[in-house]
């Protein structure tokens, strides 16, 4: 067999092209692994397991073992699972990537992955070129309404989204609390766009001197659990925000254009009960060029395309862009 010179630029370009083209296959394989609970099956055993043990754990009387074998070969090649050879049969185990598929783990990406690969939620990407060519939002061209209105009228999709946001919160909250000293805050902390209150509950549980107001749309907070020290309030953040001493906004402003963000930030200032209050924003800050040496740069740029596809004016922002909207909203002391 003739070998290919892999350092030739055209060959490298072709390989890179196929890597991106087949990216959707990787996402589909991840969803398949989640639906079959392959990570959970492996985790429930003490050590690496065989394909037959995975098949037994799936528990289907009509399971296609050859198809399962080919799926595992692909997932191992993608470094989602590890494989080691034994004397008789290959053994499969979890690695640092596949641990995020564990549904009951504190730091899991299972629900977030199910949302990203949901057929209805993903469908606006097929209208992205049309939205760029004609203007408008791909999600609106797909659903006929905004993304938020689609969620409001589709309970299953709405639950999928809410579960994904809880998933993202649990993944990020430890990092947030280790990088910001919430003990310095006093009185009432309002979580603007706080979803079902998971983030605020984590904060108030660790800092019980704070009282919390979880503020989101009425149809969102209506499904929120009761948490000690937290009051759930439904409303429209563009109209008015409940009064508080400080305000927390996590991954909300990236859904909106600059004018909308400025309005929310102004509403926070107007609802601030004292002169020493703060607005704490937890959101992506893009590098000026859009590229860098951080391992999450690709994820940040990808999130910007998500915002472009789903939300009118939604985008990720650089430090300069963040400063611009904060200053327009009347904030002088800004720290990153």
N, C-alpha and C positions, 0 to 999 in steps of 0.2 A: 504494500500500500504506500502511495506517495504521501509524504508528510507535507503539511502546510506551513509556510513560513509565517509564524504568528506575529512577528514584529512588523510585518508589512502594513502600512497605514490603511489601505483599503480593507484588508482582512479585519483589522482591529475595529475599523468603523462599522463593518457589517456585523461583527459580533456584538458591538455596543448597541446597534440598531435592534437586533433581535432580542437583546436583553430588555430593552424598553418595550418592544412590541409584545413580548410575552409577560410583561408585568401583570397584566390582568389575569393571566393563568395562575400566577403566584397567589394573587388575592383570592381567586376562586378555590385554590387548593387549601388555603388557610381556613376559609369558610367551611369547606368539606371536613377538615380536621376538627373544627369546632362542633359541627353538627353530629359527627361520629364520636365526639368526646375522647379522641385518641390520647391527648395529653393527660386527661383525668384517669383513663384506664392505666396508662404507664405509671402515673404517680401513686396509684393505689397499690402497686406492687413494690416490694422491697428490692429495688435494683432493676437493671435492664431486663426486658422481656422479649419473647419471640413474636413473630407475626401471628402464630396460632393463638397466643395468649391475647393479643390485641383483638383478633377476630372473635374469640370467646367473650371478651369484654363487651364488644359491640352487641352481641347476642341476637343477631338476625339469623333465622333458619335458612334463608336464601342468600346469604352473603356470598359475594363473588371474591374469593380469596386472591385470585390473580389481579383483579382490579385494585384491591387493597394493597397488594405488594407493589404495584406500579405507582400508586399514590405515595407510599412510604419512600420509594426510591427517589421520587421527585422532591419530597419534603426534606429528605436527608441531603440531597444535592444542593438544595437551597439553604442548607444549614439551619433549618427550623428544628429538626431532630438530629440526634447523633446515632450512628450505627457502629457497632463493633462486631468483628467476626469471631465466632466461637468455633469449636471443632465441628459442630454439626450444622447450626443454623445461625443467621445473623441475629443480633440482639439490638433492640432499640431503647433509647433512653432520652430523657429530657436534657436540654441545655438551657443556657440563659435566655435564649429566644423563645423556645417552646413553653417555658414557665409562664409566659404572659398569656398562654391559652388556657390556663387553669381557671375555671369559672368561679371557684369559691375563694381564690386567693385575694388578699387585700390589694395587691398591685397586679391587676389583670387587665388585659386589653380585649377580652372576649366580647363584651357588649359593644365596644367601640368598633371592633372588626365586623360584627354582624350589621351594624348600621352602615358602615362604609360600603359593604358588599350587598346591601339590600337592593333588590332589583328596582323597586319604586324609587327609593332615595337616590340611587346611582343614576337613574335614567336621564336627568338634565344634562349630563355630560355629552350626550348624543346631540344636544342642541347648542353646544358651546360655540362651534364654528358659526352657526347661524346668528347667535347673539353678538359675536364679534363683528361679523359682516354687516349686520343690520342695526346693531344697537339693541339695548334691552337686556333682560336677564334670562339666562338659559332656563332657570327653574320656572319662571313665569310662562315661557314659551312651551314648556312641557306640561305643567299642571293647569295652566289657565288662571292661576292665582299665585300669590306669593308663597314662599316656602312655609312661612308661619301659618298662613291660612290653610295650606294643605295639611299641616300637622293638626290644626284645630279641627278639621273635618275628617281626619283619619286616625282613630284611636290606636290602631296597631302601629302605624308609623310614628305616632307621637310617643308611644311607650318605648319604641325602639330608640328614638332620639333621647328621651329622658334617661333610659338605662345607660346609653352611651355617655351622657354627660356625668352621671354618677361614677361611671367607670373612669372617666378622665379625671374627675375630682379626686378620687381615691389614689390615683397614680401620682397626682401633683401636689396634694395637700401637705405631705411631709416636707417636700422641698420648699414650699411656700412658707410654712411655719418655721423652718430652720433658717430661713433667710430674712424673715421680718419679725421684729419683736412686738407681738400683739399685746404684751404685758404693759407696754407704755400707753395704751389706749385707755380711755375712761368712759363710763356711761354706756351709751347705746351704740352698737355697731350695726349698720344697715347693709345687708348684702343685696346689692342692686342686680336684679336678674339672677337671683340665687337659686333658681330651679326649685327642687323639692327640699332644699335646706340642708343637704348633706355637708357641704363645705362649712356653712355657718355652725352647724352642730359640732364639727370637729374643732373649730376655733373656740367656741363657748365652753365646750367640755374641758379643754386644756386651760382656758382662761375664764374661770367661772365668775370672776368679778364683772365680766361684761354681760350686758343684756343684748339679745339679738333680735333684729327684725329681718325676716326673710321676705324679700319683696320681688314679686314676679307677676306675670299675667294671671288673672283669676283662674283660668282653666288649668294652669300649671300648679299653683299652690293648693288647689282643691284636692289634689292627690297626694299632698305632702303629709308625712307622718308628724305626730306631735313630738316635739323635743323640749326637754326642760330648759327654761330660760330663753326660749325663742317664740316669737309671735309671727305667724304667717300673715302677710298682707298682700292682697291682690290689687293691681292697678296698672297704670300706663306710665312708664318712666319718662316719657316725653312730655307728659302733662304735669305731673307732680310726683315727688318722692317723699316717703315718710320722714319726719324729723328724726335726726340722730346726731350724735356727737362726732362720729366718723363713718366713712362709707367704704365699702369693699366692692370692687368690680372685677370679676374674674372672667376672662375670655367672653366678654359681651360686646365691647366696643368694636371689636374687629368685624362684627356682623353689619356694621352701619357706616354710612358715609360721614365725612367730616362734619357737615352741618348738624346731623343728628347727634353725633358724639358731643359736639359743643353744647347742644341743648341739654343732654343728660348731665354733663358736667356742671353746667350752670344751675340745673335743678338741685344737684347735690350741694352746691354752695349756698343756695337759697334755703335749703332745709337744714343746714348745719346750725346747731343750737349755740355753739360757742365760737370764739375766735381762735382756739387752739386745735380745732378739729382737723382731720386729715381725710384725704381720698386716696385709698390704696388700690392700685391697678395691677392686676396680674395678667399679663398678656404677652404676646410675642413681640420682640423687637428685632426687625430684620437688619442685617448688615447693609451698609450703604450700597454695596455692589450687588447684593443678593446672593453672594457666595462668600464662603470663608472656610476656616479649618475646623469648625465645630461639627461634631458628629450629627447634630440635629438640624443642620442647615438645610438639608434636602427636605426634611419634614416641614420646616417652616415655610419654605418656598411652595411646597405642595399644599399646605394649608391656605396659602394666598390664592391658589387656583380654586380651591374649594369655595372660598369666600366670593371669588369672581363668578362662580357658577350658580351659587344659591341665593345671594343676597344683593339687593340694590345698594350699591356703594360700598359693600363690604370689602375689606382688604386688611392685610397685615401692614404694619407701618415701621419705618425706620425711626431712630431716635429723633431725628430732625422733624419728622412728620408728627410724632407724638408731642414734641414741645410746641409745635405750631398750634395744635388744637387745644392743648392745655392753657397756653397763654391767651388764646382767643376767648377761652371760658373764664379768664380772670385769675388764673393761678400764677403766682410769682415764684414761689419756692418749689422747684421741681427736682426730684432726685430719681436716679435710675439705679 
